[in-house]
Amino acid sequence: MDSTEFNYLNLEFIFMGDKPEVAQLVRTALADRRLLGFIGGAVERENSTQVTAEVATVSEARDAVLYRIDAKGKLREGSRVTKLVHELKNSTGASYVLVDGDEIDGPTPDDEVLGDFGSTNELLHGPKLKGSELVLAAGFADNEITVWDSASGLMAMLKEPVYAPNISRSNRPFLSLTRMGNVISASIEAKGSRRDIFSSSLGIVLDLERTPILEPVAGSPAALRLEELESLLYGYGEEDTELLEKLISDPAARAEAQQLLAHSADLKDLKRLLSLFGFDPRSVDYLTGRPLPEDRRVLATGNPIKTLRAALAEQEREAKGIERLLYRHSWNPKALIGSGIAVLASGLVAHQVLARSQKFEWLPKSARQVLMAAWYADGAFYLGKGIIDALKAKRSN
């Protein structure tokens, strides 16, 4: 049996209360009816537990006919969706069964009834990612961001998720990895154009407990249709292909990434896929329980003063070369005194050049005065701070 109107439905079985064992109950109920498709693990919410399955249908009709597999792997017509879903609801004892997001027997339960999803772990990683940027992206909400450096760029574990569009274009591309229960979601945030309000992203979802409802005989019509269903669920469109070309320049690596994206992957495949995009595959290990490096540091955000102080401290850490002259607050007393004297001396030279050189006649006198006042103030401040810090250190000894 074949059909050119092949499609699928998303079925969500929702049980009130904490019932992680219902995943096997639903799996058995679907397998007993010889359905073609995939089923995930139990997802725990505050007040409920849900199990999601994608089942293949013969047509795209509203009350479509479901595929059924016989013992030899041939495809048969099964029951209509409405009839079968009612049977499944009764046999499993589910409180609700949603078909493509809608409850079949009444109003769809809202989040207030079902409760919030469980805690979510999030890891961000990128070669251009900066701790100061993450602090500013977190805003003035209470958060803790644990960061450490890797060979492929900064990694960060967040207590509370950060809204990706808040992270500036200069930090892209970066990887966002989240885990909620048995589901890992990866989003690669591309750099995009300056004209784009929101940059493009490539999403990957991996359910660690997701399996076929039944394993058809290899090479059978059911096995081929199951492969088609997998491609339909995990396939990518023209926009994704264009984004891949921007993210991966090597044709061979891009072809391998396309192949991995087109099929559901295990953890090994996900790590390989991320490495093709230039990210450290150990990021997946950290998300799934690998101990964090000892040289990690924690950045805390909260009120404006707390957030800005953390951002400035990270900017000082990230500064390189001459930029470090802008961040001297944590220098030792001798370095502060030396830098203060150097700034004052260079200020005297600059003052003479501005006053005598005809090249700077276009600059108004008031602007020159403001510039030099700031220059001298900077040198005097750090010279004074260095002297005070040196006296404090001498007294403490």
Steps between C-alpha positions, in 0.01 A plus 500: 500500500627848415370855511622830363308683775721362774499720813527473878330614819646611830336325797556621857386276783469701822466343844438707811763454770857372503487177298828429315391137443224603255749520210517121486121476538442724197774327303338160558153631405628641170706190421205269569308687231794459257532873430779650290695785656717615788446549873700703751562468871297642787524877548424609855319823575406657831153341510512243222701257287478486121613261229517606135478280192507571126287251307476463123167547321384382161357839406490865607130488586382652829389157624776317318560126477807377685756258363521153648793258455449128455747236619688501165547878496228575247282808543128466568223745570420530867227685690404862456671744733196599710392142564847377588592797720187445711599136538854598600374755749285239669760223495787714634293699749638829368327812634541673163605400151596783267495451123728761342458708815122474541316288757254262332233510772475864600709805583876465479661521847713809558832538680323594822340154508804303381766702685837627388756274340783370715826680551698575186879496472649733240853521364627768261820460302673694226843608372403869527273474801589734789413482867433874512247463219317221683481711816348790309263265313375366835404854595402587855333166579655278767717245324824306539717437196783250541763556230827336398729506197547215255716460191191580288391807694309594811247263659234607747243316712204719596275467802226683308481505117610812313291622206723431196411820303639702794849373413661732247591416143874526577472190724351281226493228391451328832342178622212480746450156657208430732389186677160437651468146629587262217478765226807693379448800272784663308467835327780647291452877491646640178654844458259621235483837330509835679159567348345194668301573814534136604792288379439160344544183702516127435315278748569136593292295746610167646278291727733255672212256553338536156461170311280354222168368629583177314816397314381389153679230303805654329429601141125448538243760388445593865873555556522723193196700606648539850815648342279740304325600821834567666607721210166680514545566872867597487538626146607856430385754244671735256573758770678238711711396200607861442581538870713184491707648216571806714584301812711224340732595214649155430275306253583156644427611858180669384382183325565297816309756708205482260491122536505520882229769504270288286478218754441473871837477672639357820741691724800386295344634179403827668856554621636427153251742347599780737869441428426549127367844588824577685371455855662294775309167527579490873226762538249212475686310773488800734127531440444131578696486826873525433670693787575861411867611480659618824602836348137604452372825644150614595353830380201621699240745366218676679446868568659756264810550718561125535455434127714793382776415748509141369501621138786744561703232679458268199584778255823559694579129482429491126701815416818445300797715408449873531137442601626390842595862574126570529464242778762560768290483812636159608867572419756482781616829659831523312328446164237760585761759600701430186196521274383820671838667445508376137152637430585840655827519306332408172230756582761777522635401159149484350416837655799664330416338165136613514602853598774553241426276201305661217351159414266528800389860451162369381434358849323762720693616804221387734513148355879490550457610859242229570721234339807599698304530825382140457852391409656658810216380723558141389873517571451678834233254614707188443817663633315592817339157526838332459653713779206433735505125427878494560457675838221258600717203409794642697284553809354149480850357500 
